[in-house]
Amino acid sequence: MRVIAGKARSVPLLSRDGLDTRPTADRVKEAIFNIIQFEIEGRRVLDLFGGSGQLAIEALSRGAAEAVIVDQSKESVSVIRQNLEKTRLSDQAELVCADYMDYLSRAKGKFDLIFLDPPYREKFLENALKRISEIDILKSGGIIICERPADKTMLDDYGAFSRAKDYRYGKTGITVYRRKSCLTTETGGNKHE
């Protein structure tokens, strides 16, 4: 696992041992960043299920202004801290050790880009999307990137967010959500391709 592009390119990243985390495969991460390549520069990022921190770190390496990385595991937070230090991106990141719902109950400010890559077989993804839509922390024009099992069906809408596009990479699915008003303007109302 490594940083793919940007100022921290090729820096190897640590991950936790064991089955508690499931790092995003490099080919899937590269695909995600190809999808959002023009929507990173200068943006504020939330990585709600940090794991190793690699999605937020990749965004920072590619020019995101700042990132908040959340994980409830002290071990994961330690790994993320080490990865931020290795990539020299610590000064652009806020690291929070908290349960995702606890963090969302006190989240401050809005984000341009939100990564949701929770443990696959739980309801964390749906719960996070529902709560984010209720507290409205996504800026106008912002996007939510969800990583999920390819066979997991996602709702078309969560409050003000609509599913804009789905991608499949082997057993991994990526779903992109955008604000409904942005969909109409940007894609002429065509939500799926």
SULKABEL-V955755 format. One record per helix or strand of 2 or more residues. SS is the DSSP state (~ for helix, > for strand). FROM is the first residue (numbers start at 0). TO is the last residue. If there is no record, write none. Layout:
SS|FROM|TO ; SS|FROM|TO
This chain:
~|25|34 ; >|43|46 ; ~|53|60 ; >|65|70 ; ~|73|86 ; ~|89|91 ; >|92|96 ; ~|99|105 ; >|110|115 ; ~|123|134 ; >|137|148 ; >|156|157 ; >|160|168 ; >|171|178 ; ~|179|186
